[in-house]
Amino acid sequence: MAVEGAGIGGLVLKNAAIFLLMTLAMPALGSSDVEQVIKGVEAAYKDVQTLRADFVQVTRSSAMGDETKQKGRVQLKRPKMMRWVFTQPQGKLFVTNGETMWVWSQDENQVIVSKGVGANGGGMGQLLDDLNRLGDLFDVVIVPDQGKAGSVVLGLTPKQETSFQSLKLQLEQKTYAVQQVVMVDAFGNEVELSFSQVKFNAEMPASDFVFQVPAGAQVLNADGP
């Protein structure tokens, strides 16, 4: 995932990527009631500790003008733990326990390792930790006439400096379940993530978020010697 063509992997190396959805029932959404949405999302995320889901990721390059589509499964766990397994194409894996990050390419028999990934805040990977503080961290607007029927789209602009320019969240209108995330990074590249088969608060052992380097694999230290 950290090698060429991995899509989210390149973003992960800059600032670990992604987040969870939720299914707790909330009050119906008023068309322009931003404060109601913020309070609902914050309340819903407060007690969510883990997420497991299938995802489809579409990455669009501003420089090259091309588009890459990938599929896989994701596990997220507070605080700041992630495991992204790519199934189309196969052989890519991103894992972090919040302190160490591993990016594995089976085809190249190579793993890139980086330390201290939990030290820098503000990225997509922190949304599981931070969505219960949505109003504190982002300027939030409702984006009209986007998304599908029964959904609402929120535009999020970070209040502090981050590795991305903006986020859009598509939520189910009655439950505030996140259906899609669109992130634009500092270089204008866009990552679109759509989620399905979502399960919350499932048991996830700590071993799910540690990568065992295969025998004979090349290990690259992203932090330098």
MARBA-3410 file (N, C-alpha, C, O; in Angstrom, 1 decimal):
225
0.8,-1.2,0.0,0.0,0.0,0.0,0.8,1.3,0.0,0.3,2.3,-0.4 ~ 2.1,1.2,0.4,2.9,2.3,0.4,3.7,2.5,-0.9,4.5,3.4,-1.1 ~ 3.6,1.5,-1.8,4.3,1.5,-3.0,3.5,2.1,-4.1,2.3,2.4,-3.9 ~ 4.1,2.3,-5.3,3.4,3.0,-6.4,2.1,2.2,-6.7,2.1,0.9,-6.8 ~ 1.0,2.9,-7.0,-0.3,2.3,-7.3,-1.1,1.9,-6.2,-2.2,1.4,-6.3
-0.6,2.1,-4.9,-1.3,1.6,-3.8,-2.4,2.5,-3.4,-3.2,2.2,-2.5 ~ -2.5,3.7,-3.9,-3.6,4.6,-3.7,-3.5,5.2,-2.3,-2.7,6.1,-2.0 ~ -4.2,4.6,-1.3,-4.3,5.1,0.0,-2.9,5.0,0.7,-2.6,5.8,1.7 ~ -2.1,4.1,0.2,-0.8,3.9,0.9,0.1,5.1,0.9,0.7,5.4,1.9 ~ 0.1,5.9,-0.2,0.9,7.1,-0.3,0.4,8.1,0.7,1.2,8.8,1.3
-0.9,8.2,0.9,-1.5,9.1,1.8,-1.2,8.7,3.3,-0.9,9.5,4.2 ~ -1.2,7.4,3.5,-0.9,6.8,4.8,0.5,7.2,5.2,0.7,7.6,6.4 ~ 1.4,7.1,4.3,2.8,7.4,4.7,2.9,8.9,5.1,3.8,9.2,5.9 ~ 2.1,9.8,4.5,2.2,11.2,4.9,1.5,11.4,6.2,2.0,12.2,7.1 ~ 0.4,10.7,6.4,-0.3,11.0,7.7,-1.4,9.9,7.8,-2.6,10.2,7.4
-1.2,8.8,8.4,-2.0,7.6,8.5,-3.5,7.8,8.1,-4.1,8.8,8.6 ~ -4.0,7.0,7.3,-5.3,7.3,6.8,-6.5,6.6,7.4,-6.3,5.4,7.8 ~ -7.7,7.1,7.6,-9.1,6.7,7.5,-9.9,6.7,8.7,-9.5,7.2,9.7 ~ -11.3,5.9,8.8,-12.1,6.0,9.9,-13.4,5.2,9.9,-13.6,4.3,9.1 ~ -14.3,5.5,10.9,-15.3,4.6,11.1,-16.7,5.1,10.7,-16.8,6.3,10.5
-17.7,4.3,10.6,-19.1,4.6,10.4,-19.8,4.4,11.7,-19.3,3.8,12.7 ~ -21.1,4.7,11.8,-21.9,4.5,12.9,-23.3,4.1,12.5,-23.8,4.5,11.5 ~ -24.0,3.4,13.4,-25.4,3.0,13.1,-26.4,3.3,14.2,-27.6,3.0,14.1 ~ -26.0,4.0,15.3,-26.9,4.3,16.3,-28.0,5.3,15.8,-27.7,6.2,15.1 ~ -29.3,5.0,16.2,-30.4,5.8,15.8,-30.3,7.2,16.4,-30.1,7.3,17.6
-30.6,8.2,15.6,-30.6,9.6,16.1,-31.8,10.3,15.5,-32.5,9.7,14.7 ~ -32.2,11.4,16.0,-33.3,12.2,15.6,-33.2,12.5,14.1,-32.1,12.6,13.6 ~ -34.4,12.8,13.5,-34.4,13.2,12.1,-33.6,14.5,11.9,-33.6,15.3,12.8 ~ -33.0,14.7,10.8,-32.2,15.8,10.5,-32.9,17.0,9.8,-33.6,16.7,8.8 ~ -32.8,18.2,10.4,-33.4,19.3,9.7,-32.5,19.8,8.6,-31.2,19.6,8.7
-33.0,20.3,7.5,-32.3,20.5,6.3,-31.1,21.5,6.5,-30.1,21.4,5.8 ~ -31.2,22.4,7.4,-30.2,23.4,7.6,-29.7,23.5,9.1,-29.0,24.4,9.5 ~ -30.0,22.5,9.8,-29.7,22.5,11.3,-28.3,21.9,11.5,-28.2,20.7,11.9 ~ -27.3,22.7,11.2,-25.9,22.2,11.4,-25.6,21.8,12.8,-25.0,20.7,13.1 ~ -26.1,22.6,13.8,-25.8,22.3,15.2,-26.4,20.9,15.6,-25.8,20.2,16.4
-27.6,20.6,15.1,-28.2,19.4,15.4,-27.4,18.2,14.9,-27.2,17.2,15.5 ~ -26.9,18.3,13.7,-26.0,17.3,13.1,-24.8,17.1,13.9,-24.4,16.0,14.2 ~ -24.1,18.2,14.2,-22.9,18.1,15.0,-23.1,17.4,16.3,-22.3,16.5,16.7 ~ -24.1,17.8,17.0,-24.4,17.2,18.3,-24.8,15.7,18.2,-24.4,14.9,19.0 ~ -25.5,15.4,17.1,-25.9,14.0,16.9,-24.7,13.1,16.6,-24.6,12.0,17.1
-23.8,13.6,15.7,-22.6,12.8,15.3,-21.7,12.6,16.6,-21.2,11.6,16.8 ~ -21.5,13.7,17.3,-20.6,13.6,18.5,-21.2,12.6,19.5,-20.4,11.9,20.1 ~ -22.5,12.7,19.7,-23.1,11.7,20.7,-23.0,10.3,20.2,-22.7,9.4,21.0 ~ -23.1,10.1,18.9,-23.1,8.7,18.3,-21.7,8.1,18.4,-21.6,6.9,18.6 ~ -20.7,8.9,18.1,-19.3,8.4,18.1,-18.7,8.2,19.5,-17.7,7.6,19.6
-19.3,8.8,20.5,-18.7,8.8,21.8,-18.3,7.5,22.3,-17.3,7.3,22.9 ~ -19.2,6.5,22.1,-19.1,5.2,22.7,-18.6,4.1,21.6,-18.6,2.9,22.0 ~ -18.4,4.5,20.4,-17.9,3.5,19.4,-16.4,3.3,19.5,-15.6,4.3,19.4 ~ -16.0,2.1,19.8,-14.6,1.8,20.0,-13.9,1.1,18.8,-12.7,1.3,18.6 ~ -14.7,0.3,18.0,-14.1,-0.4,16.9,-15.1,-0.3,15.7,-16.3,-0.2,15.8
-14.5,-0.5,14.5,-15.2,-0.6,13.3,-14.6,-1.7,12.4,-13.4,-1.9,12.3 ~ -15.4,-2.5,11.8,-15.0,-3.5,10.7,-15.9,-3.3,9.5,-17.1,-3.2,9.7 ~ -15.4,-3.1,8.3,-16.2,-2.9,7.2,-15.4,-3.3,5.9,-14.2,-3.4,5.9 ~ -16.2,-3.5,4.8,-15.7,-3.5,3.5,-15.6,-2.1,2.9,-16.4,-1.3,3.3 ~ -14.6,-1.9,2.1,-14.5,-0.5,1.5,-14.2,-0.6,0.0,-13.6,-1.6,-0.5
-14.6,0.5,-0.7,-14.2,0.7,-2.1,-13.5,2.1,-2.1,-14.1,3.1,-1.6 ~ -12.3,2.1,-2.6,-11.5,3.4,-2.6,-11.3,3.8,-4.0,-10.8,3.0,-4.8 ~ -11.6,5.0,-4.3,-11.2,5.6,-5.6,-10.3,6.8,-5.3,-10.6,7.7,-4.6 ~ -9.1,6.7,-5.9,-8.1,7.8,-5.8,-7.9,8.5,-7.1,-7.7,7.9,-8.2 ~ -8.0,9.9,-7.0,-7.9,10.7,-8.2,-6.7,11.6,-8.1,-6.6,12.4,-7.1
-5.8,11.6,-9.0,-4.6,12.4,-9.0,-4.8,13.7,-9.7,-5.2,13.7,-10.8 ~ -4.5,14.8,-9.0,-4.7,16.1,-9.6,-3.6,16.4,-10.6,-3.8,17.1,-11.6 ~ -2.4,15.8,-10.4,-1.3,16.0,-11.3,-1.4,15.2,-12.6,-1.1,15.7,-13.7 ~ -1.7,13.9,-12.4,-1.8,13.0,-13.6,-3.1,13.0,-14.3,-3.2,12.6,-15.4 ~ -4.2,13.3,-13.5,-5.5,13.3,-14.1,-6.1,11.9,-14.2,-7.1,11.7,-14.9
-5.4,10.9,-13.5,-5.9,9.5,-13.6,-6.7,9.1,-12.4,-6.8,9.9,-11.4 ~ -7.3,7.9,-12.4,-8.2,7.4,-11.4,-7.8,6.0,-11.1,-7.7,5.2,-12.0 ~ -7.7,5.6,-9.8,-7.4,4.2,-9.4,-8.5,3.8,-8.5,-8.9,4.5,-7.5 ~ -9.0,2.5,-8.7,-10.1,2.0,-7.9,-9.5,0.7,-7.2,-8.9,-0.1,-7.8 ~ -9.7,0.6,-5.9,-9.3,-0.5,-5.1,-10.4,-0.9,-4.1,-11.3,-0.1,-3.8
-10.3,-2.2,-3.7,-11.3,-2.7,-2.7,-10.6,-3.4,-1.6,-9.4,-3.8,-1.8 ~ -11.3,-3.6,-0.5,-10.7,-4.3,0.6,-11.5,-4.3,1.9,-12.7,-4.0,1.8 ~ -10.9,-4.6,3.0,-11.5,-4.7,4.3,-10.7,-3.8,5.3,-9.5,-3.8,5.2 ~ -11.4,-3.2,6.2,-10.7,-2.3,7.2,-11.2,-2.7,8.6,-12.3,-3.0,8.8 ~ -10.2,-2.6,9.5,-10.5,-2.6,10.9,-9.9,-1.3,11.5,-8.8,-1.0,11.2
-10.7,-0.7,12.4,-10.3,0.5,13.1,-10.6,0.3,14.6,-11.6,-0.3,15.0 ~ -9.7,0.8,15.4,-9.9,0.7,16.9,-9.2,1.8,17.6,-8.1,2.3,17.2 ~ -9.9,2.4,18.5,-9.4,3.4,19.4,-8.3,2.9,20.3,-8.5,1.8,20.8 ~ -7.2,3.6,20.5,-6.9,4.9,19.9,-5.9,4.7,18.7,-4.9,4.1,18.8 ~ -6.3,5.2,17.5,-5.5,5.4,16.3,-4.9,4.1,15.8,-3.9,4.1,15.2
-5.6,3.0,15.9,-5.2,1.7,15.4,-6.0,1.4,14.1,-7.2,1.6,14.0 ~ -5.3,0.9,13.1,-5.9,0.7,11.8,-5.3,-0.6,11.1,-4.1,-0.8,11.3 ~ -6.1,-1.3,10.4,-5.6,-2.4,9.5,-6.4,-2.4,8.2,-7.6,-2.6,8.3 ~ -5.7,-2.1,7.1,-6.4,-2.1,5.8,-5.8,-3.2,5.0,-4.6,-3.2,4.7 ~ -6.7,-4.1,4.6,-6.3,-5.2,3.7,-6.9,-5.1,2.4,-8.1,-5.0,2.2
-6.1,-5.0,1.3,-6.5,-4.8,0.0,-6.8,-6.1,-0.7,-5.9,-7.0,-0.7 ~ -8.0,-6.3,-1.2,-8.3,-7.5,-1.9,-8.4,-7.4,-3.4,-8.2,-8.4,-4.1 ~ -8.5,-6.2,-3.9,-8.5,-5.9,-5.4,-7.7,-4.6,-5.5,-8.3,-3.5,-5.3 ~ -6.4,-4.6,-5.9,-5.6,-5.8,-6.1,-5.2,-6.4,-4.8,-5.1,-5.7,-3.8 ~ -4.8,-7.7,-4.8,-4.4,-8.4,-3.6,-2.9,-8.1,-3.3,-2.2,-7.6,-4.2
-2.5,-8.4,-2.1,-1.1,-8.3,-1.7,-0.6,-7.0,-1.2,0.6,-6.8,-1.0 ~ -1.6,-6.1,-0.8,-1.2,-4.9,-0.2,-1.8,-4.8,1.2,-3.0,-5.3,1.4 ~ -1.1,-4.3,2.2,-1.6,-4.3,3.6,-1.0,-3.0,4.3,0.2,-2.7,4.1 ~ -1.8,-2.4,5.0,-1.4,-1.3,5.9,-1.8,-1.6,7.3,-3.0,-1.8,7.5 ~ -0.9,-1.5,8.3,-1.2,-1.8,9.7,-0.6,-0.7,10.5,0.6,-0.4,10.3
-1.3,-0.2,11.6,-0.6,0.6,12.6,-1.3,0.3,13.9,-2.5,0.1,14.0 ~ -0.4,0.3,15.0,-0.9,0.2,16.3,-1.0,1.5,17.0,-1.1,1.6,18.2 ~ -0.8,2.6,16.3,-0.8,3.9,16.8,0.5,4.5,17.1,0.7,5.7,17.3 ~ 1.5,3.6,17.1,2.9,4.0,17.3,3.8,3.6,16.2,4.7,4.4,15.8 ~ 3.6,2.4,15.7,4.4,1.9,14.6,3.5,1.6,13.4,2.4,1.1,13.6
4.0,1.9,12.2,3.2,1.7,11.0,4.0,0.7,10.1,5.2,0.9,9.9 ~ 3.3,-0.2,9.5,3.8,-1.2,8.6,3.1,-1.1,7.3,1.8,-1.1,7.3 ~ 3.8,-1.0,6.1,3.2,-1.0,4.8,3.8,-2.1,4.0,5.0,-2.1,3.7 ~ 3.0,-3.1,3.7,3.5,-4.4,3.1,3.0,-4.6,1.7,1.9,-4.3,1.3 ~ 4.0,-4.9,0.8,3.7,-5.3,-0.6,4.2,-6.7,-0.8,5.4,-7.0,-0.8
3.2,-7.6,-1.0,3.5,-9.0,-1.2,4.3,-9.2,-2.5,5.3,-10.0,-2.6 ~ 3.9,-8.5,-3.6,4.6,-8.7,-4.9,6.1,-8.3,-4.8,6.9,-9.0,-5.4 ~ 6.4,-7.3,-4.0,7.8,-6.9,-3.9,8.5,-7.5,-2.7,9.7,-7.3,-2.5 ~ 7.7,-8.3,-1.9,8.3,-8.9,-0.7,9.0,-7.8,0.1,10.1,-8.0,0.6 ~ 8.3,-6.7,0.4,8.9,-5.5,1.0,7.9,-4.9,2.0,6.7,-4.9,1.8
8.4,-4.5,3.2,7.7,-3.8,4.2,8.4,-2.5,4.5,9.6,-2.5,4.8 ~ 7.6,-1.5,4.6,8.1,-0.2,5.0,7.6,0.1,6.4,6.5,-0.1,6.7 ~ 8.6,0.4,7.3,8.3,0.6,8.7,8.5,2.1,9.1,9.5,2.6,8.7 ~ 7.6,2.6,9.9,7.8,4.0,10.4,7.3,4.0,11.9,6.4,3.4,12.2 ~ 8.1,4.8,12.7,7.7,5.0,14.1,7.1,6.3,14.3,7.1,7.2,13.5
6.5,6.5,15.5,5.9,7.8,15.9,4.7,8.2,15.1,4.5,9.5,15.1 ~ 4.0,7.3,14.5,2.8,7.8,13.7,1.7,8.4,14.5,0.9,9.1,14.0 ~ 1.7,8.1,15.8,0.6,8.6,16.7,0.9,10.0,17.2,0.1,10.6,17.8 ~ 2.1,10.5,16.9,2.5,11.8,17.4,1.9,13.0,16.8,1.6,14.0,17.4 ~ 1.6,12.9,15.5,1.0,14.0,14.7,-0.5,13.8,14.5,-0.9,12.8,13.9
-1.2,14.8,14.9,-2.7,14.6,14.8,-3.3,15.3,13.6,-2.5,15.9,12.8 ~ -4.6,15.1,13.4,-5.3,15.9,12.4,-5.6,15.1,11.2,-6.3,15.7,10.3 ~ -5.2,13.9,11.0,-5.4,13.2,9.7,-6.7,12.4,9.7,-7.4,12.4,10.7 ~ -7.0,11.9,8.5,-8.2,11.1,8.4,-8.2,9.9,9.4,-9.3,9.6,10.0 ~ -7.1,9.4,9.7,-7.0,8.2,10.6,-7.4,8.5,12.0,-7.6,7.6,12.8
-7.6,9.8,12.4,-8.0,10.2,13.7,-9.5,10.4,13.9,-9.9,10.7,15.0 ~ -10.2,10.2,12.8,-11.6,10.5,12.9,-12.4,9.6,13.9,-13.3,10.1,14.6 ~ -11.9,8.4,14.1,-12.5,7.5,15.1,-12.3,8.1,16.5,-13.2,8.0,17.3 ~ -11.2,8.7,16.7,-10.8,9.3,17.9,-11.5,10.7,18.1,-11.8,11.1,19.2 ~ -11.7,11.4,17.0,-12.0,12.8,17.1,-13.4,13.2,16.7,-13.8,14.3,17.0
-14.2,12.3,16.1,-15.6,12.7,15.7,-16.5,13.1,16.8,-17.5,13.8,16.6 ~ -16.2,12.7,18.1,-17.0,13.1,19.2,-16.6,14.6,19.6,-17.2,15.1,20.5 ~ -15.7,15.2,18.8,-15.3,16.6,19.0,-15.4,17.3,17.6,-14.6,18.2,17.4 ~ -16.4,16.9,16.8,-16.5,17.4,15.5,-16.5,18.9,15.4,-15.8,19.5,14.6 ~ -17.3,19.5,16.2,-17.5,21.0,16.2,-16.3,21.7,16.7,-16.0,22.9,16.2
-15.5,21.1,17.5,-14.2,21.8,18.0,-13.1,21.7,17.0,-12.3,22.7,16.9 ~ -13.1,20.7,16.1,-12.0,20.5,15.2,-12.3,21.0,13.8,-11.3,21.3,13.1 ~ -13.6,21.1,13.4,-13.9,21.5,12.0,-14.9,22.6,12.0,-15.8,22.7,12.9 ~ -14.8,23.4,10.9,-15.9,24.2,10.5,-16.8,23.4,9.7,-16.4,22.8,8.7 ~ -18.1,23.3,10.0,-19.0,22.3,9.4,-20.1,23.1,8.7,-20.7,24.0,9.2
-20.3,22.7,7.4,-21.5,23.2,6.7,-22.2,22.0,6.0,-21.6,21.0,5.8 ~ -23.5,22.2,5.8,-24.3,21.3,5.0,-24.2,21.6,3.5,-24.4,22.7,3.1 ~ -23.7,20.6,2.7,-23.6,20.8,1.3,-24.9,20.4,0.6,-25.2,19.2,0.6 ~ -25.6,21.3,0.0,-26.9,21.0,-0.6,-26.8,20.3,-1.9,-25.8,20.4,-2.6 ~ -27.8,19.5,-2.2,-27.9,18.9,-3.6,-26.8,17.9,-3.9,-26.4,17.8,-5.1
-26.2,17.3,-2.9,-25.2,16.2,-3.1,-25.6,15.0,-2.4,-26.4,15.0,-1.5 ~ -25.0,13.9,-2.7,-25.3,12.6,-2.1,-26.6,12.0,-2.6,-27.2,12.6,-3.6 ~ -27.0,10.9,-2.1,-28.2,10.2,-2.6,-29.4,10.6,-1.7,-29.3,11.2,-0.6 ~ -30.6,10.2,-2.2,-31.8,10.4,-1.4,-31.7,9.8,0.0,-31.2,8.7,0.2 ~ -32.2,10.6,1.0,-32.1,10.1,2.3,-30.8,10.3,3.0,-30.5,9.8,4.1
-29.9,11.1,2.4,-28.6,11.3,2.9,-28.3,12.8,3.0,-29.0,13.6,2.4 ~ -27.4,13.2,3.8,-26.9,14.5,3.9,-25.4,14.6,3.8,-24.7,13.7,4.3 ~ -24.9,15.6,3.2,-23.4,15.7,3.0,-22.9,16.9,3.8,-23.5,18.0,3.7 ~ -21.9,16.7,4.6,-21.3,17.7,5.4,-19.9,18.0,4.8,-19.1,17.1,4.5 ~ -19.6,19.3,4.7,-18.3,19.8,4.3,-17.6,20.2,5.6,-18.0,21.0,6.4
-16.4,19.6,5.8,-15.6,19.8,7.0,-14.3,20.5,6.6,-13.5,20.0,5.7 ~ -14.0,21.6,7.2,-12.7,22.3,7.0,-12.0,22.3,8.3,-12.5,22.9,9.3 ~ -10.8,21.8,8.4,-10.1,21.7,9.7,-9.8,23.1,10.2,-9.4,24.0,9.5 ~ -9.9,23.3,11.5,-9.6,24.6,12.2,-8.1,24.8,12.4,-7.7,25.9,12.6 ~ -7.4,23.7,12.4,-6.0,23.7,12.6,-5.3,23.1,11.4,-5.9,22.4,10.6
-4.0,23.4,11.3,-3.2,22.9,10.1,-3.2,21.3,10.1,-3.0,20.7,11.1 ~ -3.5,20.7,9.0,-3.5,19.3,8.8,-2.8,18.9,7.5,-2.4,19.8,6.7 ~ -2.8,17.6,7.2,-2.2,17.2,5.9,-3.2,17.2,4.8,-2.9,16.8,3.7 ~ -4.5,17.6,5.0,-5.5,17.6,4.0,-6.2,19.0,4.0,-6.1,19.7,5.0 ~ -6.8,19.3,2.8,-7.5,20.5,2.7,-8.9,20.5,3.2,-9.3,21.4,3.9
-9.6,19.4,2.9,-11.0,19.3,3.3,-11.5,17.9,3.3,-10.8,17.0,2.8 ~ -12.6,17.7,4.0,-13.3,16.4,4.0,-14.8,16.6,3.7,-15.4,17.7,4.1 ~ -15.4,15.7,3.0,-16.8,15.6,2.9,-17.3,14.3,3.4,-16.8,13.2,3.1 ~ -18.3,14.4,4.3,-18.9,13.2,4.8,-20.4,13.0,4.3,-21.2,14.0,4.5 ~ -20.7,11.9,3.7,-22.1,11.6,3.4,-22.7,10.7,4.5,-22.1,9.6,4.7
-23.7,11.2,5.1,-24.3,10.5,6.2,-25.8,10.1,5.9,-26.5,10.8,5.2 ~ -26.2,9.0,6.4,-27.6,8.6,6.3,-28.4,9.6,7.2,-28.0,9.9,8.3 ~ -29.5,10.2,6.6,-30.1,11.3,7.2,-30.7,11.1,8.5,-30.7,12.0,9.4 ~ -31.3,9.9,8.8,-32.0,9.7,10.1,-31.0,9.2,11.1,-31.2,9.5,12.3 ~ -30.0,8.4,10.8,-29.2,7.7,11.8,-27.8,8.4,11.9,-27.0,8.2,12.8
-27.4,9.2,10.9,-26.1,9.9,10.8,-25.0,8.8,10.5,-23.8,9.1,10.8 ~ -25.4,7.7,10.0,-24.4,6.7,9.6,-23.6,7.2,8.5,-24.1,7.7,7.5 ~ -22.3,7.1,8.6,-21.4,7.6,7.5,-21.4,6.6,6.3,-21.1,5.4,6.5 ~ -21.7,7.1,5.2,-21.8,6.2,4.0,-20.6,6.4,3.1,-20.2,5.4,2.4 ~ -20.1,7.6,3.0,-18.9,7.9,2.1,-18.1,9.0,2.7,-18.6,9.9,3.4
-16.8,8.9,2.4,-15.9,10.0,2.8,-15.1,10.4,1.6,-14.6,9.6,0.9 ~ -15.0,11.7,1.4,-14.1,12.2,0.3,-13.1,13.2,0.9,-13.5,14.2,1.5 ~ -11.8,12.9,0.7,-10.8,13.7,1.3,-10.0,14.3,0.1,-9.6,13.7,-0.8 ~ -9.7,15.6,0.2,-8.8,16.3,-0.7,-7.5,16.7,0.1,-7.6,17.4,1.1 ~ -6.4,16.2,-0.4,-5.1,16.4,0.4,-4.5,17.7,0.0,-5.0,18.5,-0.7
-3.3,18.0,0.6,-2.7,19.3,0.5,-2.2,19.5,-1.0,-2.0,20.7,-1.3 ~ -2.2,18.5,-1.8,-1.7,18.6,-3.2,-2.9,18.6,-4.2,-2.7,18.6,-5.4 ~ -4.1,18.5,-3.6,-5.3,18.5,-4.5,-5.7,17.2,-5.0,-6.7,17.0,-5.7 ~ -5.0,16.1,-4.5,-5.4,14.7,-4.8,-6.7,14.4,-4.0,-6.8,14.8,-2.9 ~ -7.5,13.5,-4.6,-8.8,13.2,-3.9,-8.9,11.7,-3.6,-8.6,10.9,-4.5
-9.3,11.3,-2.4,-9.5,9.9,-2.1,-11.0,9.8,-1.7,-11.5,10.5,-0.7 ~ -11.7,8.9,-2.3,-13.1,8.7,-2.0,-13.3,7.3,-1.5,-12.9,6.3,-2.1 ~ -13.8,7.2,-0.3,-14.0,5.9,0.4,-15.5,5.7,0.6,-16.2,6.5,1.2 ~ -16.0,4.5,0.1,-17.4,4.1,0.4,-17.4,2.8,1.2,-16.5,1.9,1.0 ~ -18.3,2.7,2.1,-18.3,1.6,3.1,-19.5,0.7,3.0,-20.6,1.2,2.7
-19.4,-0.6,3.3,-20.5,-1.5,3.4,-20.2,-2.6,4.4,-19.0,-2.7,4.8 ~ -21.2,-3.4,4.7,-21.0,-4.5,5.7,-20.3,-4.1,7.0,-19.4,-4.7,7.4 ~ -20.8,-3.0,7.5,-20.2,-2.4,8.7,-20.6,-3.1,10.0,-21.8,-3.4,10.2 ~ -19.6,-3.3,10.8,-19.9,-3.9,12.2,-19.2,-3.0,13.2,-18.0,-2.7,13.0 ~ -19.8,-2.7,14.3,-19.3,-1.8,15.3,-19.0,-2.6,16.6,-19.8,-3.5,17.0
-18.0,-2.1,17.3,-17.7,-2.6,18.7,-17.5,-4.1,18.7,-17.8,-4.7,19.7 ~ -17.0,-4.7,17.6,-16.6,-6.1,17.6,-15.3,-6.2,18.4,-14.5,-5.3,18.4 ~ -15.0,-7.4,19.0,-13.8,-7.6,19.6,-12.6,-7.7,18.6,-12.7,-8.3,17.6 ~ -11.6,-6.9,18.9,-10.4,-6.9,18.0,-9.2,-7.0,18.9,-8.8,-6.0,19.6 ~ -8.4,-8.1,18.9,-7.2,-8.3,19.7,-6.1,-7.3,19.2,-6.1,-6.9,18.0
-5.2,-7.0,20.1,-4.1,-6.1,19.8,-3.3,-6.6,18.7,-2.6,-5.9,18.0 ~ -3.2,-8.0,18.6,-2.4,-8.6,17.6,-2.8,-8.3,16.2,-2.1,-8.4,15.2 ~ -4.1,-7.9,16.0,-4.6,-7.5,14.6,-3.9,-6.3,14.1,-3.9,-6.0,12.9 ~ -3.3,-5.5,15.0,-2.7,-4.2,14.6,-1.2,-4.2,14.7,-0.5,-3.1,14.9 ~ -0.6,-5.4,14.7,0.9,-5.6,14.7,1.2,-6.5,13.5,0.6,-7.5,13.3
2.2,-6.1,12.7,2.5,-6.9,11.5,3.8,-7.7,11.8,4.8,-7.1,12.2 ~ 3.7,-9.0,11.5,4.9,-9.8,11.6,5.6,-9.9,10.3,5.0,-10.4,9.3 ~ 6.8,-9.4,10.2,7.5,-9.3,8.9,7.9,-10.7,8.5,8.5,-11.5,9.2 ~ 7.5,-11.1,7.3,7.8,-12.5,6.8,9.3,-12.7,6.7,10.1,-11.8,6.4 ~ 9.7,-13.9,6.8,11.1,-14.3,6.7,11.6,-13.9,5.3,10.9,-14.3,4.3
12.7,-13.3,5.2,13.3,-13.0,3.9,12.8,-11.7,3.2,13.3,-11.3,2.2 ~ 11.8,-11.0,3.9,11.3,-9.8,3.3,12.3,-8.7,3.5,13.0,-8.6,4.4 ~ 12.3,-7.8,2.5,13.1,-6.6,2.6,12.4,-5.6,3.5,11.2,-5.3,3.3 ~ 13.1,-5.0,4.5,12.6,-4.1,5.4,13.2,-2.7,5.2,14.4,-2.6,5.2 ~ 12.4,-1.7,4.9,12.8,-0.3,4.7,12.4,0.5,5.8,11.2,0.5,6.2
13.3,1.3,6.4,13.0,2.2,7.5,12.6,3.6,6.9,13.5,4.3,6.4 ~ 11.3,4.0,7.0,10.9,5.3,6.4,11.4,6.4,7.2,11.4,7.6,6.7 ~ 11.9,6.2,8.5,12.4,7.3,9.3,13.9,7.5,9.1,14.5,8.4,9.7 ~ 14.6,6.7,8.2,16.0,6.9,8.0,16.8,6.0,8.9,16.2,5.3,9.7 ~ 18.1,6.1,8.7,19.0,5.2,9.5,18.9,5.4,11.0,19.6,4.8,11.8
END
